[in-house]
Amino acid sequence: MNNRIMLAFAGSLGALAMLSGAAAEAQAGSFRERIAQRFAQRAAAADAKAPASAAGQTIAYGSDAAQVLDFWPATSTARGKTAAPLIVFVHGGGWQRGSKDNATGRWKPAHYPAEGYALASIDYRLVPQATVEQQAADVAAALKALINRADSLGIDRHRIVLMGHSAGAHLVALVGTDEQYLRGAGLTFADLTGVIPIDGAAYDVAAQMRDGPRIMQQTYGQAFGTDPARQRALSPTVHAGAPNAAQFLLLHVQRPDGMSQADEFAQALRAGGTRVEVGSFPGTGLTGHMEINRRLGDPDYAPTRTVDDWLKRAFGK
């Protein structure tokens, strides 16, 4: 059994809602273990099909041990180009767990550099040691560190896309709609070509805390607290009235909360004059939620083709 994959999946589950009695707690633990084992088996099989890729170059972007990223240069560049567009990936894990090492997936580091894109996958400080606000600031700081090294890394600093899954989808959407985080790093929306949030379900935090799955409520509470003003401030949908990053591609599977949150976020972006496309794909529950991240980059997986086509248009390739 791949313990690292199991840990990554367990992190994505979040904490189960409080259950009464020792027997109920034991039952919940058994449920988590069965689901984690089932997913680990499927994820290991999917990862085994991914081609090998070179280890990424690890770069520190801050003084905290968690403020590091892995970088893979493009293995090919477009004709006449000396610098490659950059994709910056932000992992999920309920804002409390996960890392670039266990939640990037094995397909992305093989696929995107071969397509002519540089790829970075970042770690960031986690709740409760850090706040969600600090996590969004970490995303911007990592981006700034990469831009500062653009020449030595072979990056085209004018063609950069943020991509994130689950909690990472929320963070890249927040950075792409609330410019304060980029400004704090000396950047603006003009430094982003676009944003790809993948199967997020917290673009409107208050609505998700009110209507979302019960098993996630403790996780949301730990991340966003009980202050309605703070929940609104951390909601990309609230900020989407403009200005925003220039364009978005929202991907989701068939989870009811993820679908409704993506649709409402897309409507808010369009109302603000932002270009947005939505990709809806098969997959249900937590298995579908994890598969769209784990298999992205697999050329036989439909979301990969959607993202590839969008990136070519966005980057002008």
Secondary structure as the mmCIF struct_conf table of DSSP 4:
data_model
#
loop_
_struct_conf.conf_type_id
_struct_conf.id
_struct_conf.beg_label_comp_id
_struct_conf.beg_label_asym_id
_struct_conf.beg_label_seq_id
_struct_conf.end_label_comp_id
_struct_conf.end_label_asym_id
_struct_conf.end_label_seq_id
HELX_RH_AL_P HELX_RH_AL_P1 ASN A 3 LEU A 13
HELX_LH_PP_P HELX_LH_PP_P1 ALA A 15 MET A 18
BEND BEND1 GLY A 21 GLY A 21
HELX_RH_AL_P HELX_RH_AL_P2 ALA A 22 ALA A 48
TURN_TY1_P TURN_TY1_P1 LYS A 49 LYS A 49
BEND BEND2 ALA A 50 ALA A 50
HELX_LH_PP_P HELX_LH_PP_P2 PRO A 51 ALA A 52
HELX_LH_PP_P HELX_LH_PP_P3 ALA A 54 GLY A 56
STRN STRN1 GLN A 57 ALA A 60
BEND BEND3 GLY A 62 ASP A 64
TURN_TY1_P TURN_TY1_P2 ALA A 65 ALA A 66
STRN STRN2 VAL A 68 TRP A 72
BEND BEND4 THR A 75 SER A 76
TURN_TY1_P TURN_TY1_P3 ARG A 79 GLY A 80
BEND BEND5 THR A 82 ALA A 83
STRN STRN3 ALA A 84 VAL A 90
BEND BEND6 GLY A 93 GLY A 93
TURN_TY1_P TURN_TY1_P4 GLY A 94 GLN A 96
BEND BEND7 ARG A 97 ARG A 97
HELX_RH_AL_P HELX_RH_AL_P3 LYS A 100 ALA A 103
BEND BEND8 THR A 104 THR A 104
BEND BEND9 ARG A 106 ARG A 106
HELX_RH_AL_P HELX_RH_AL_P4 TRP A 107 ALA A 114
TURN_TY1_P TURN_TY1_P5 GLU A 115 GLY A 116
STRN STRN4 ALA A 118 ILE A 122
TURN_TY1_P TURN_TY1_P6 VAL A 127 GLN A 129
BEND BEND10 ALA A 130 ALA A 130
HELX_RH_AL_P HELX_RH_AL_P5 VAL A 132 ASN A 148
TURN_TY1_P TURN_TY1_P7 ARG A 149 ARG A 149
HELX_RH_AL_P HELX_RH_AL_P6 ALA A 150 LEU A 153
TURN_TY1_P TURN_TY1_P8 GLY A 154 GLY A 154
STRN STRN5 ILE A 155 HIS A 165
TURN_TY1_P TURN_TY1_P9 SER A 166 SER A 166
HELX_RH_AL_P HELX_RH_AL_P7 ALA A 167 VAL A 175
TURN_TY1_P TURN_TY1_P10 GLY A 176 THR A 177
TURN_TY1_P TURN_TY1_P11 GLU A 179 GLU A 179
HELX_RH_AL_P HELX_RH_AL_P8 GLN A 180 GLY A 184
TURN_TY1_P TURN_TY1_P12 ALA A 185 GLY A 186
HELX_RH_3T_P HELX_RH_3T_P1 PHE A 189 ASP A 191
BEND BEND11 THR A 193 THR A 193
STRN STRN6 GLY A 194 ILE A 198
BEND BEND12 ASP A 199 ASP A 199
BEND BEND13 TYR A 203 ASP A 204
HELX_RH_AL_P HELX_RH_AL_P9 VAL A 205 ASP A 211
BEND BEND14 GLY A 212 GLY A 212
HELX_RH_3T_P HELX_RH_3T_P2 ARG A 214 MET A 216
HELX_RH_AL_P HELX_RH_AL_P10 GLN A 217 PHE A 224
BEND BEND15 THR A 226 THR A 226
HELX_RH_AL_P HELX_RH_AL_P11 PRO A 228 ALA A 233
TURN_TY1_P TURN_TY1_P13 LEU A 234 LEU A 234
HELX_RH_AL_P HELX_RH_AL_P12 PRO A 236 HIS A 239
TURN_TY1_P TURN_TY1_P14 ALA A 240 GLY A 241
BEND BEND16 ALA A 242 ALA A 242
BEND BEND17 ALA A 246 ALA A 246
STRN STRN7 GLN A 247 HIS A 252
BEND BEND18 GLN A 254 GLN A 254
HELX_RH_AL_P HELX_RH_AL_P13 PRO A 256 ALA A 271
TURN_TY1_P TURN_TY1_P15 GLY A 272 GLY A 273
STRN STRN8 ARG A 275 SER A 280
BEND BEND19 PRO A 282 PRO A 282
HELX_RH_AL_P HELX_RH_AL_P14 GLY A 285 ARG A 294
TURN_TY1_P TURN_TY1_P16 ARG A 295 GLY A 297
TURN_TY1_P TURN_TY1_P17 PRO A 299 ASP A 300
BEND BEND20 TYR A 301 TYR A 301
HELX_RH_AL_P HELX_RH_AL_P15 ALA A 302 PHE A 315
TURN_TY1_P TURN_TY1_P18 GLY A 316 GLY A 316
#
